[in-house]
Amino acid sequence: MNYAEFGPAGNPDAFYAEGHKASLDMPAWLENQELNAYEYQCSRGVHLGEKTAMAIGEAARLHGIRLSIHAPYFISLATEDEVTAANTRQHFLKSLKAAVWMGADRVVFHIGGPGKQRRDDAFARARRLFASILEDAEKQGLLDEVSLAPETMGKQNQLGNLQEVLALCQMSKRLVPAVDFGHLHAVSGGGYVTREEYIDVFDQIAASLGEAVAARIHIHFSKIEFTKAGERRHWTFQDQYGPPYEPLMETIAERGYSPRVICESAGSQAVDAIVMQEYYRKRLAGK
């Protein structure tokens, strides 16, 4: 049986509090926490070189850590501006090259906003640019071992609802959904608090992409404060915000799924990843 993987997005406060400064130390630190996944953050741009990326990858292999990368927030697939479109292409290719160097198997990305376009028109434009980027990446061999993971977004004015993410994933077998349940909670105005709602997400993925894909999706999870516009701020498991993690852990345990669960709590992402992992393991054991 394959098991779910758990880890943090970026480096948590406790990592720095112990005196660590470089992400190269994260794999060993995570193994000591009994976690086995890590999402390296390139959200402000891909600034690491090949040597550093390969060193992090080697440390991850040594300590049994599965790697993913979060691509830059600057990606805007629906843009009508040629310069922004060209930059978006480069953000993808740079992220994929970093993933290849590092041995990361997934690159998570945001689709971007629609601008002043109608949502349907913007998404159609996003698909066209993305198809061209996929073609470039495949020609360069960047998708041989790496999957791209479009993320469900948490604001009303962003592209990336679940249906849009699934539609994008239908474009290539090298895509896997990145479902952020905190974002779904925020954009729905407080939904995704029951097992039925979590189950429905997996059922939609299975219907669209197949049961095997549903079983191994990429997951982001955190408690989120929201407004009418959607996501406002990430919080920790100690804060009184939703969504609850328990129904999600129960669902993946009882279905025998093996997703990668990346915690995006504000500073406590490793601690909260451990909380989810322990609950998941108890459910697997029937407790």
Secondary structure, 3 states (H helix, E strand, C coil): CCCCEEEEECCCHHHHHCCCCCHHHHHHHHHHCCCCEEEEECCCCCCCCHHHHHHHHHHHHHHCCEEEEECCCCCCCCCCCHHHHHHHHHHHHHHHHHHHHHCCCEEEECCECCCCCCHHHHHHHHHHHHHHHHHHHHHCCCCCCCEEEEECCCECCCECCHHHHHHHHCCCCCECCEEEHHHHHHHCCCCCCCHHHHHHHHHHHHHHHCHHHHHCCEEEECEEEEECCEEEEEECCCCCCECCCHHHHHHHHHHCCCCEEEECCCCCHHHHHHHHHHHHHHHHCCC
